[in-house]
Amino acid sequence: MRALVVDPKVPAGLSFAEVPEPTPGPHQVLIDIAAISLNRGEVVRKEAVPGTVPGWDASGTVAVAASDGSGPPVGTRVVTMNKMGGFAERRVVGVDQLSVIPESVSFVDAASLPVAGITGLGAVRAIGPIVGRRVLIIGAAGGVGRFATQFAHKAGAYVIASVGSSERGKGLDELGADEVVVGVDPVADGLDAALDTVGGPALIAAWNRLRPGGIVVSIGRAAREDTVFLAYDTPMRDNLRLLCYNHTGPITEDLDYLLSLVSRKELDTQIDFTGSWTKMEEAVLLLKDRKLRGKAVLTIG
Ligand SMILES: NC(=O)c1ccc[n+]([C@@H]2O[C@H](COP(=O)([O-])OP(=O)(O)OC[C@H]3O[C@@H](n4cnc5c(N)ncnc54)[C@H](OP(=O)(O)O)[C@@H]3O)[C@@H](O)[C@H]2O)c1
């Protein structure tokens, strides 16, 4: 079958190749993939092994049901998440690594959800109750940031969306941002929480604007810069907390929830680029160059 494999020699870091067909185990299904989404964490992954098939998010149709009788039957539309193997015509996943897509949700919308949607949702939950709280989202223009903005707004927070430039912040007010700011410098002190996908000096700037008891949830390090706390940034800082967020555990319940929100038009998937996976290089370079407002989703074929 055709797949995208890790290829450090080309600018996008991915090339098309023929690879062996995957074979499902007893508790797994084989999916004919319809759409995949790109995540920064997988397209800029320095430790990716050349020749392997990356790909976390993929939607498609069950081609072979699990032989142990668990999971959905052949022909069911599903969205899947796994550590690799999604950038291909077919993938194998465990029956607990998928959700059934409601009829009203497209393969393209569904494919945008797993990593970015589950992370945005989980990171907002990790703060705790935020009704009426001031929450800063750093990297709000990105894939995770646009979902986190919507969930923080839904949860009742006053949302401050921090972006790299005013151009990048377009549309965030419609998602529920009460303020859109460039960088972190314009943000006033007294934050209850910050969700950060950028890292480096931006995280420290958010930390130093927390009110007593506040929390920074560190999700990512898009800036690829070290995060350096100075000597007086941490001692006696009135019970501030730093939580390093990583999604662990089951995904189906959260994916079902995200799909139900999309089907009720209560969650905007913010897909900024869509097209055949033959346009993969264009999409990856847009993502790497910070030119996407939200997600890139590619269709297979
Ligand atoms: N912990 C987890 O479970 C988890 C899950 C998903 C993602 N992540 C991590 O979270 C981060 C964001 O992921 P994503 O998929 O949302 O990426 P994305 O769509 O590319 O968004 C990244 C955002 O970071 C901002 N940014 C600021 N400085 C940057 C720089 N020097 N280089 C690149 N971007 C910069 C960009 O701002 P502007 O657009 O305003 O320029 C962009 O909106 C990544 O580090 C990813 O690995 C972690």
The ligand as a Gaussian input file, in Angstrom:
#p B3LYP/6-31G(d) Opt

LIG

0 1
 N        1.304000      17.389000      25.659000
 C        0.503000      16.916000      24.731000
 O       -0.270000      15.969000      24.977000
 C        0.515000      17.579000      23.396000
 C       -0.487000      17.297000      22.459000
 C       -0.505000      18.009000      21.257000
 C        0.505000      18.936000      20.975000
 N        1.490000      19.138000      21.870000
 C        2.558000      20.123000      21.613000
 O        1.961000      21.420000      21.634000
 C        2.638000      22.287000      20.724000
 C        1.629000      22.904000      19.772000
 O        1.056000      21.904000      18.949000
 P        0.041000      22.311000      17.788000
 O       -0.299000      21.060000      17.082000
 O       -1.011000      23.189000      18.331000
 O        1.016000      23.197000      16.857000
 P        0.663000      24.402000      15.869000
 O       -0.691000      24.215000      15.292000
 O        1.814000      24.540000      14.951000
 O        0.621000      25.655000      16.850000
 C        1.805000      26.087000      17.470000
 C        1.623000      27.520000      17.920000
 O        2.808000      27.909000      18.584000
 C        3.081000      29.253000      18.289000
 N        4.522000      29.536000      18.272000
 C        5.126000      30.483000      19.001000
 N        6.449000      30.484000      18.792000
 C        6.681000      29.550000      17.874000
 C        7.859000      29.107000      17.220000
 N        9.070000      29.642000      17.480000
 N        7.740000      28.118000      16.323000
 C        6.543000      27.577000      16.053000
 N        5.370000      27.950000      16.641000
 C        5.452000      28.942000      17.541000
 C        2.485000      29.537000      16.937000
 O        1.990000      30.850000      17.050000
 P        1.474000      31.772000      15.834000
 O        0.611000      30.899000      15.022000
 O        0.684000      32.822000      16.517000
 O        2.632000      32.247000      15.088000
 C        1.422000      28.440000      16.753000
 O        0.110000      28.967000      16.803000
 C        3.711000      21.435000      20.053000
 O        4.933000      21.616000      20.731000
 C        3.205000      20.013000      20.235000
 O        4.250000      19.077000      20.218000
 C        1.511000      18.491000      23.070000

